[in-house]
Each structure stands twice: as C-alpha cells, then as structure tokens.
Amino acid sequence: MSQKVAVSVVFVAAMFMSIMDVTIVNVALPTIGRDFGVSPLAVDSISISFLVSLAVFIPASGWLGDKFGGKRVLLSAIVIFTLASALCGIATSLGELVLFRVLQGAGGGMLAPVGMAMLFRVFPPAERIRASAILTVPTTLAPALGPVLGGLLVTDLSWRWVFYVNVPIGAVALIFGLIFLRQPGQAHPGRFDLPGFLLSGIGLGLTMYGVSEGPVKGWHSTDVLATIAVGLVLLVAMVVVELRTAEPMVDLRLLGNRLFRSSNGVMVLGSIAFLGTLYAISLYYQDGRGLSALQSGLSTFPEALGVMAGAQLASRFLYPRLGPRRHVTIGLLGTAASIGFLAVLGPETSLWWARLLMFTLGLSMGQVFVPLQAAAFATITPASTGRASTMFNTVRQLGGAVGVAVLTTAIVLVGPVHVVAGHPVANLTAYRVAFLVAAAFCLLAIPCALSIRDSDAAATIVRRERHHDAAQPAPEPAASLAE
C-alpha cells in the first residue's frame, strides 16, 4: 500500500480520536460529577489534567519520533491513548479518572506532532495541499462531532462510553498501522535535551493549567496568578537555554524562517478565535437559548459540514490560483465576518441563522487551515520537520486553551445572567461580547497572513492545466527563504 494512504489513514484516525476526546468528555462532565458525588469545580480537573499532560509531552514528541522512528512512536502513542481510554471508562473514583486522563494526555501529546511529521515527509511539497486537506478533517470535524456523539452516549448509554468509544477506533488504527506502515529512515536527533524538556514541558503545563483555571477560579486567584507567573518564567528560561543549545528539543531557531514564523502567528490567533467560538457557541445554545447538550451539538455540527466543503474548495480550486497570502487573508476575513454576525443574534432570532453562520464559519476556516498547513512547512528541511511539527502543534494547542479562557472570561465579566422583572434570565449580551472578541482575534491574524510571501511557498503551489494530467509546480524562488 502507498505510504501516503497508510500514513493518512492512521494519522487521521488517531487525531480524530484524540481531538474529539476533548469535546465529547466536556458533555459528560456534569453526569460524571453527579455519579462520583463531587462539585462542578472538582470535576473540571478531568479536562484540565488531560490538557496539562498533553502540554508536557508535546515538546518531547519530535525528538522521540526522530530517535525511535515515526511508526514506532505513533503506534505506541495510539496504544497508550487507547489503553488509557479503556481505563478511564472503568474508573471508580475521580482520583482514578484524573490519573488515567494524565496517561491519555501522554499518548495524545505524541500523536499530533509525530503523525504530522510523517505525513509531510511522505507528501512532497507539490502535494502538501492534499495533505493539508487531509489534516483538516480530524482537526475541525472532531470538535463539532464530539458534542453530538457525547450527548447521544450520555443520554442513551452511560458517561463511560465517551471513553470506550475510543477503543475500537484506536484498535483499528493500530492494526492497520502494524500491517501497512513502513518504518521510515530515522533522522539524527542528537542527545536528549533534558533541560529543554523540563523547562518547556513544566512551563507549558503550568501556563495551560493557569489559563484553563482562570475563568473558573477567577483571574484574581492567587493560585492562578502564581501558576501562570511560574509557567511564564520557566518558558522564558527555556527560550534562553534552547537558543544556547546546539541540539535543542524546542528548536526556536526555526522561527527565523519567515514563512514558518508567519504561519505560526496565524495559527495561534486563528485557533484562539475558532476554538474559542466553538466553546462559546455551545454555551450560547445551552445557557443562552435553553437547548439540550444534544440539540446544541446538532446545531454546531453545520460547522463540520462547512469545513469539509471548504477543504475541497481550498485544495482543488483556490490555493493553486490565489497562493497562501491572499487565500489565508480571505479566509480570515470570512471567519471574522461569520463570528461577528453571531453577535447580532437576538433572543427570538431563528436558530437556523446561527446554524447557517456555523456553516459559513467552517467554510471560511477551511480557507485558513488548509492553505496554512500546506505552506507552513514548505521551506522546512526533512531533518527539521519533526521539531517544526512539534512547535506547530504546541502553538495550536496553546491557542485553543487561550481561546476558551478568553471567551469564557468575557462571558463571566459581562454576566451570563441578569434580572428582568424580578426573574433571572439569560443575558445574551455576554455571548455577543465573546463573539466580538473572537472576531477581533481573527482580524489580528491578518497582518501575519499578509506577511506571508507566495514565493516562499512556491513549491506547494501547483497549477493544473486543462487537458493535462501532470501537475506543474511553480518555479522555486531564487531569493533567500529566511531572514
């Protein structure tokens, strides 16, 4: 079997399982809390522990993939994640469940960077737009499908099935990978950079914890402020140490590459806007408009349909004609407009308008993530692909956590409930403000998109001429690709 097909199948299955896990578990948290007899504040540790573990293990994933080979590490990560999912399903206490979620995060932290590096190594630059369209499926379909599937499982079966559902997916991906994946040639990763691993892992983990807990405990909380402060100090120390290390685990020198730097800027700001909006819209549907978790998931799902349509539009038609600079910019404008229009929905507005805007949001984000992922690695050498993938995925995860925290904070500050005629009612203004904040982050990403030079990504821009089957790549740029 072609390695392009084999890597794509295993990676998409693994990523779909990992990303869906976040939103599908969120739906089940209230039920888990009631089952274990713990407070909503305590049950939040189920999600926080997974995100923090994910953040700790992501930095090491690139080195592990280069050291032991992509196939071994990717399949090992699938085994760890799948086994941990089964253990979560049989947990008998909150403490056990949190422990197993940490193990899940360890597997999930290695899945995305190693799988993405393998994907971009088997797809040459001229075919990266195809690979990017493949990547978009799990990263944007899974968050929208999670609430729908989670609502069905919790309502009709048990909260334990939100974890058990990962087991068959992981088992199929593992068996398929064992049969069809080939072990690629291993790069020379150098020695294990222990200072870089500790500083980046602990620093990023503490920062993610503080950002996630901020909206829950309050940004004035001593615990939150201290955790974020220590995390940021460790990350600053990591920057100093890694820039002085010959073979760093977190290769910050990659940001000297103009195209990669601009792509990461768009990714972090776009992730804040997009993933924050997906979280805020579920609150709007359930707390603002009184929908059930399942109804909320179904009303969010048009976003996934938009992404699937947008990915095809982007990869087949727009990217070869527009190039990444204009393509990403147009996508950001469409995304900002879609999110901004969510802010004008009133209490009596038909929910079909919200669903239509979710579709246009997905359609527009397809014009951001697909060209961005196609272009980002165009000037990265094969030897550096593993470390570049690690950084790219770290930025995406951090952007998602910040997006949820910022939009939740906006809702809390305005107040999701106010009193009308002596009765508490939903305050839709809080959600409108949150959507406007997300749209603003989207607009902030436009300068980063405009700094992308199409000439840097020329190898990925393939124009298909009529009556010809062969794809003709654009000429390689003569200018230097890094500043």
VMD Tcl script that draws the C-alpha trace (Angstrom):
set ca {
  {0.00 0.00 0.00}
  {1.14 3.52 -0.77}
  {2.66 5.14 2.32}
  {0.66 8.27 1.53}
  {-2.53 6.28 2.04}
  {-1.21 4.30 5.01}
  {0.07 7.32 6.94}
  {-3.07 9.33 6.13}
  {-5.44 6.62 7.40}
  {-3.57 6.00 10.66}
  {-2.94 9.66 11.36}
  {-6.50 10.82 10.63}
  {-7.96 8.06 12.82}
  {-5.56 8.82 15.68}
  {-6.06 12.58 15.51}
  {-9.82 12.27 15.17}
  {-9.89 10.13 18.32}
  {-7.63 12.49 20.28}
  {-9.28 15.79 19.32}
  {-12.85 14.52 19.65}
  {-11.99 13.31 23.15}
  {-11.82 16.89 24.44}
  {-15.30 17.99 23.39}
  {-17.01 14.63 23.92}
  {-15.78 14.48 27.53}
  {-16.92 18.06 28.24}
  {-20.51 16.98 27.53}
  {-20.24 14.20 30.11}
  {-18.66 16.23 32.95}
  {-21.91 17.14 34.78}
  {-23.03 13.49 34.73}
  {-19.62 12.28 35.94}
  {-19.74 14.81 38.78}
  {-23.14 13.57 39.92}
  {-22.05 9.93 39.66}
  {-18.93 10.48 41.78}
  {-20.65 12.97 44.10}
  {-18.15 15.82 43.51}
  {-18.62 19.54 42.86}
  {-18.55 21.08 39.36}
  {-15.29 22.80 40.31}
  {-13.65 19.46 41.21}
  {-14.89 17.66 38.10}
  {-13.19 20.30 35.98}
  {-9.90 18.57 36.86}
  {-10.85 15.80 34.40}
  {-10.38 18.18 31.47}
  {-7.54 20.21 32.99}
  {-5.40 17.13 33.73}
  {-5.67 15.99 30.11}
  {-4.70 19.40 28.70}
  {-1.75 19.80 31.07}
  {-0.44 16.30 30.35}
  {-0.81 16.99 26.64}
  {1.25 20.17 27.02}
  {4.01 18.41 28.98}
  {4.56 15.62 26.45}
  {4.19 17.52 23.17}
  {7.71 19.08 23.29}
  {9.39 15.66 23.53}
  {7.41 14.11 20.68}
  {9.57 15.39 17.83}
  {12.78 14.07 19.42}
  {11.16 10.70 20.18}
  {9.93 10.38 16.59}
  {13.41 11.09 15.21}
  {15.12 8.83 17.75}
  {12.94 5.72 17.57}
  {11.19 6.20 14.22}
  {7.79 7.62 13.40}
  {5.99 4.29 13.10}
  {7.10 3.01 16.50}
  {6.28 6.24 18.32}
  {2.96 6.86 16.57}
  {1.69 3.33 17.19}
  {2.98 3.41 20.79}
  {1.08 6.67 21.31}
  {-2.09 5.07 19.93}
  {-1.67 2.11 22.32}
  {-1.18 4.43 25.32}
  {-4.16 6.62 24.40}
  {-6.46 3.66 23.69}
  {-5.48 1.77 26.84}
  {-5.91 4.92 28.94}
  {-9.36 5.47 27.39}
  {-10.44 1.99 28.46}
  {-9.08 2.61 31.97}
  {-10.99 5.91 32.14}
  {-14.16 4.01 31.31}
  {-13.74 1.64 34.27}
  {-12.57 4.30 36.77}
  {-14.31 4.02 40.15}
  {-13.38 7.44 41.57}
  {-12.48 10.94 40.47}
  {-8.85 10.39 41.51}
  {-8.55 7.30 39.30}
  {-10.18 9.08 36.38}
  {-7.82 12.06 36.64}
  {-4.80 9.71 36.79}
  {-5.94 7.86 33.68}
  {-6.60 11.20 31.92}
  {-2.97 12.14 32.56}
  {-1.94 8.89 30.85}
  {-4.31 9.71 27.99}
  {-2.66 13.11 27.61}
  {0.77 11.50 27.41}
  {-0.36 9.45 24.41}
  {-2.26 12.33 22.85}
  {0.73 14.66 23.18}
  {2.80 12.41 20.91}
  {0.10 11.70 18.30}
  {-0.19 15.02 16.50}
  {3.46 16.11 16.07}
  {4.77 12.66 15.09}
  {1.86 11.93 12.75}
  {2.06 15.34 11.08}
  {5.82 14.95 10.56}
  {5.27 11.53 8.94}
  {2.54 12.94 6.72}
  {4.65 15.81 5.45}
  {7.61 13.51 4.84}
  {5.64 11.18 2.55}
  {3.91 14.05 0.71}
  {6.38 16.15 -1.32}
  {5.89 19.96 -1.29}
  {3.90 19.90 -4.55}
  {1.31 17.63 -2.86}
  {1.21 19.36 0.54}
  {-2.15 20.97 -0.22}
  {-3.62 17.44 -0.44}
  {-2.02 16.52 2.86}
  {-3.36 19.71 4.42}
  {-6.89 18.92 3.28}
  {-6.49 15.51 4.96}
  {-5.28 17.15 8.18}
  {-8.28 19.45 8.27}
  {-10.72 16.54 8.63}
  {-9.79 15.49 12.19}
  {-8.80 18.93 13.45}
  {-12.11 20.58 12.56}
  {-14.64 17.77 12.18}
  {-13.88 16.10 15.51}
  {-14.58 19.15 17.77}
  {-18.01 19.56 16.14}
  {-18.90 15.85 16.23}
  {-17.87 15.41 19.86}
  {-20.87 17.18 21.46}
  {-23.34 15.32 19.21}
  {-21.88 11.89 19.92}
  {-21.30 12.75 23.57}
  {-24.93 13.80 24.01}
  {-26.16 10.56 22.46}
  {-23.85 8.34 24.52}
  {-24.50 10.06 27.86}
  {-28.28 10.14 27.27}
  {-28.80 6.63 25.91}
  {-25.92 4.62 27.45}
  {-23.53 5.93 30.10}
  {-20.84 8.57 30.54}
  {-18.31 5.72 30.46}
  {-18.98 5.28 26.74}
  {-17.45 8.67 25.94}
  {-14.16 6.91 26.75}
  {-15.00 3.44 25.45}
  {-15.77 4.89 22.00}
  {-12.02 5.48 21.55}
  {-11.17 1.79 21.96}
  {-12.43 0.44 18.60}
  {-11.04 3.46 16.73}
  {-7.64 3.03 18.36}
  {-7.62 -0.74 17.82}
  {-8.40 -0.42 14.11}
  {-5.76 2.32 13.66}
  {-3.18 0.19 15.47}
  {-3.84 -2.99 13.44}
  {-3.88 -1.04 10.18}
  {-0.62 0.68 11.10}
  {1.11 -2.55 12.09}
  {0.23 -4.09 8.73}
  {0.73 -1.21 6.30}
  {3.01 1.43 7.83}
  {6.67 1.22 6.98}
  {9.36 2.36 9.37}
  {10.88 5.48 7.75}
  {14.54 6.29 7.86}
  {15.44 7.87 11.19}
  {16.94 11.32 11.45}
  {19.80 12.09 13.81}
  {18.05 13.67 16.81}
  {21.15 14.27 18.93}
  {21.18 13.69 22.67}
  {18.08 14.05 24.79}
  {17.83 17.71 25.82}
  {16.74 17.24 29.45}
  {16.83 20.95 30.42}
  {14.77 21.83 27.36}
  {12.25 19.07 28.09}
  {11.81 20.06 31.74}
  {11.60 23.80 31.12}
  {9.26 23.54 28.13}
  {7.09 20.73 29.49}
  {6.63 22.11 33.01}
  {6.45 25.72 31.83}
  {3.85 24.99 29.17}
  {1.93 22.68 31.51}
  {1.73 25.29 34.28}
  {0.73 28.00 31.82}
  {-2.01 25.82 30.32}
  {-3.24 24.97 33.82}
  {-3.38 28.61 34.88}
  {-5.08 29.73 31.68}
  {-7.66 26.94 31.96}
  {-8.39 27.59 35.63}
  {-8.52 31.39 35.31}
  {-12.16 31.61 34.20}
  {-13.18 29.02 36.83}
  {-11.39 30.32 39.94}
  {-11.13 33.94 38.80}
  {-8.12 35.76 37.41}
  {-7.54 37.40 40.78}
  {-6.96 33.98 42.39}
  {-3.50 33.65 43.94}
  {-3.21 30.08 42.65}
  {-3.99 31.12 39.07}
  {-1.66 34.13 39.08}
  {1.19 32.22 40.71}
  {0.84 29.26 38.33}
  {0.84 31.45 35.22}
  {3.75 33.54 36.53}
  {5.91 30.49 37.28}
  {4.96 28.95 33.93}
  {5.95 32.07 32.02}
  {9.24 32.38 33.92}
  {10.09 28.78 33.01}
  {9.19 29.41 29.37}
  {11.42 32.49 29.28}
  {14.23 30.41 30.80}
  {13.53 27.76 28.16}
  {13.99 30.33 25.40}
  {17.36 31.40 26.82}
  {18.58 27.82 27.32}
  {17.36 26.47 23.97}
  {18.93 29.30 21.96}
  {22.28 28.39 23.53}
  {21.90 24.64 22.98}
  {23.43 23.07 19.87}
  {20.69 20.43 19.51}
  {17.64 21.81 21.32}
  {14.44 19.88 21.93}
  {12.41 23.01 21.13}
  {14.17 24.47 18.11}
  {13.27 28.15 18.40}
  {15.68 28.93 15.57}
  {13.00 27.62 13.21}
  {11.14 30.88 13.87}
  {13.93 32.59 11.95}
  {12.25 31.08 8.88}
  {9.95 33.83 7.62}
  {7.23 31.59 6.24}
  {7.14 29.29 9.27}
  {7.05 32.27 11.65}
  {4.14 33.93 9.85}
  {2.22 30.64 9.65}
  {2.57 30.08 13.40}
  {1.34 33.62 14.05}
  {-1.81 32.96 12.03}
  {-2.25 29.54 13.64}
  {-2.20 30.75 17.24}
  {-4.54 33.72 16.64}
  {-6.82 31.72 14.36}
  {-7.03 28.90 16.92}
  {-7.96 31.37 19.66}
  {-10.81 32.69 17.52}
  {-12.06 29.39 16.08}
  {-11.77 27.01 19.05}
  {-12.91 29.72 21.44}
  {-16.00 30.27 19.30}
  {-16.82 26.55 19.20}
  {-16.77 26.55 23.01}
  {-18.74 29.82 23.36}
  {-21.44 28.78 20.87}
  {-22.20 25.69 22.94}
  {-22.70 27.92 26.00}
  {-24.87 30.25 23.92}
  {-27.06 27.39 22.72}
  {-27.43 25.71 26.14}
  {-27.32 28.56 28.67}
  {-28.48 31.40 26.44}
  {-31.18 29.69 24.38}
  {-32.06 26.71 26.59}
  {-31.10 23.86 24.23}
  {-30.07 20.43 25.48}
  {-26.48 19.21 25.04}
  {-27.56 17.06 22.09}
  {-29.52 19.88 20.45}
  {-26.53 22.16 20.94}
  {-24.23 19.64 19.30}
  {-26.55 19.21 16.34}
  {-26.78 23.00 15.92}
  {-22.97 23.25 15.98}
  {-22.47 20.41 13.51}
  {-23.05 22.54 10.34}
  {-19.57 23.91 11.05}
  {-18.13 20.48 10.27}
  {-20.05 20.30 7.00}
  {-18.70 23.73 6.10}
  {-15.14 22.63 6.83}
  {-15.43 19.53 4.65}
  {-16.80 21.60 1.76}
  {-14.23 24.32 2.40}
  {-11.32 21.89 2.39}
  {-12.27 20.65 -1.08}
  {-12.77 24.20 -2.35}
  {-9.42 25.25 -0.95}
  {-7.30 22.33 -2.12}
  {-8.82 21.85 -5.58}
  {-9.53 25.40 -6.72}
  {-8.49 28.37 -4.60}
  {-4.99 27.59 -3.30}
  {-3.42 26.96 -6.74}
  {-4.96 30.18 -8.06}
  {-4.56 32.52 -5.08}
  {-1.46 31.32 -3.25}
  {-1.29 31.26 0.56}
  {-1.07 35.02 1.19}
  {-4.38 36.03 -0.38}
  {-6.05 32.71 0.36}
  {-5.43 32.83 4.12}
  {-6.34 36.52 4.29}
  {-9.69 35.96 2.56}
  {-10.37 33.02 4.88}
  {-9.67 35.16 7.96}
  {-11.99 37.90 6.73}
  {-14.76 35.35 6.12}
  {-14.19 33.80 9.54}
  {-14.26 37.17 11.30}
  {-17.47 38.11 9.48}
  {-19.15 34.78 10.38}
  {-18.23 35.11 14.05}
  {-19.16 38.80 14.08}
  {-22.64 38.10 12.72}
  {-23.20 35.65 15.60}
  {-23.05 38.72 17.83}
  {-26.22 40.21 16.29}
  {-28.44 37.20 17.01}
  {-31.32 38.16 19.28}
  {-33.37 36.10 21.76}
  {-36.09 35.46 19.17}
  {-33.82 35.00 16.14}
  {-34.34 31.69 14.38}
  {-31.62 29.22 15.29}
  {-31.33 28.40 11.60}
  {-29.45 31.69 11.19}
  {-26.96 30.54 13.82}
  {-26.62 27.20 12.05}
  {-26.07 28.94 8.73}
  {-23.35 31.09 10.29}
  {-21.73 27.96 11.73}
  {-21.63 26.54 8.20}
  {-20.01 29.71 6.82}
  {-17.59 29.67 9.76}
  {-16.46 26.16 8.82}
  {-16.31 27.06 5.14}
  {-14.13 30.09 5.93}
  {-11.84 28.25 8.36}
  {-11.19 25.73 5.62}
  {-9.66 28.64 3.70}
  {-7.35 29.35 6.65}
  {-6.18 25.99 7.98}
  {-5.82 24.17 4.64}
  {-3.53 26.70 2.90}
  {-1.75 27.47 6.16}
  {-0.75 23.87 6.81}
  {0.18 23.38 3.17}
  {2.50 26.38 3.14}
  {3.94 26.36 6.67}
  {6.47 23.55 6.09}
  {7.41 24.48 2.51}
  {10.86 25.77 3.49}
  {11.48 23.36 6.38}
  {14.07 20.67 5.68}
  {13.08 16.99 6.13}
  {15.51 16.72 9.05}
  {13.76 19.58 10.86}
  {10.21 18.50 10.07}
  {9.74 16.63 13.35}
  {10.75 19.60 15.50}
  {8.77 22.01 13.31}
  {5.68 19.83 13.67}
  {6.14 19.82 17.44}
  {6.20 23.63 17.55}
  {3.26 23.98 15.16}
  {1.08 21.68 17.25}
  {2.15 23.30 20.51}
  {1.03 26.66 19.15}
  {-2.32 25.20 18.07}
  {-2.96 23.61 21.48}
  {-1.98 26.78 23.33}
  {-4.20 28.86 21.06}
  {-7.18 26.62 21.76}
  {-6.69 26.84 25.55}
  {-6.29 30.62 25.43}
  {-9.36 30.97 23.20}
  {-11.59 29.06 25.62}
  {-10.19 31.01 28.59}
  {-10.51 34.44 26.98}
  {-14.06 33.95 25.69}
  {-15.22 32.36 28.94}
  {-13.75 35.29 30.83}
  {-15.59 37.75 28.57}
  {-18.88 35.95 29.28}
  {-18.24 35.93 33.05}
  {-17.23 39.61 33.16}
  {-20.37 40.76 31.36}
  {-22.53 38.28 33.26}
  {-24.36 35.37 31.59}
  {-27.48 36.05 33.71}
  {-29.32 39.26 34.62}
  {-32.56 40.03 36.42}
  {-35.60 41.14 34.43}
  {-38.87 41.90 36.25}
  {-37.51 40.13 39.30}
  {-36.60 36.95 37.46}
  {-33.12 35.77 36.39}
  {-32.86 35.35 32.61}
  {-30.03 34.65 30.19}
  {-28.02 37.73 29.26}
  {-27.26 37.30 25.55}
  {-25.07 40.41 25.62}
  {-22.39 38.35 27.37}
  {-22.22 35.94 24.43}
  {-22.29 38.79 21.91}
  {-19.25 40.34 23.56}
  {-17.46 36.98 23.49}
  {-18.14 36.56 19.76}
  {-16.87 40.08 19.05}
  {-13.68 39.31 20.99}
  {-13.16 36.17 18.89}
  {-13.74 38.13 15.68}
  {-11.15 40.67 16.83}
  {-8.53 37.94 17.31}
  {-9.29 36.76 13.79}
  {-8.66 40.24 12.42}
  {-5.41 40.45 14.41}
  {-4.17 37.44 12.43}
  {-4.49 39.28 9.11}
  {-1.13 41.17 9.40}
  {0.57 37.79 9.93}
  {-1.18 36.42 6.83}
  {-0.14 39.45 4.78}
  {3.50 38.88 5.79}
  {3.45 35.51 4.01}
  {5.27 35.59 0.68}
  {3.89 33.33 -2.01}
  {7.37 32.95 -3.45}
  {8.48 31.20 -0.25}
  {5.70 28.63 -0.69}
  {6.13 28.30 -4.45}
  {6.94 24.58 -4.28}
  {3.48 23.90 -2.81}
  {1.53 25.91 -5.40}
  {0.62 23.54 -8.21}
  {-1.43 24.72 -11.16}
  {-3.26 22.04 -13.13}
  {-3.62 22.92 -16.78}
  {-6.60 21.81 -18.81}
  {-6.22 18.59 -20.81}
  {-3.05 17.73 -18.91}
  {-2.81 15.17 -16.15}
  {0.59 16.29 -14.98}
  {0.81 18.95 -12.31}
  {3.26 21.73 -12.97}
  {4.74 23.25 -9.83}
  {5.58 26.90 -9.77}
  {9.30 27.72 -10.09}
  {11.43 27.66 -6.99}
  {12.11 31.09 -5.51}
  {15.55 32.47 -6.06}
  {15.51 34.71 -3.01}
  {16.54 33.62 0.47}
  {13.76 31.87 2.33}
  {14.73 33.01 5.81}
  {15.59 36.37 7.20}
}
mol new
graphics top color blue
foreach p $ca { graphics top sphere $p radius 0.5 }
foreach p [lrange $ca 0 end-1] q [lrange $ca 1 end] { graphics top cylinder $p $q radius 0.2 }
display resetview
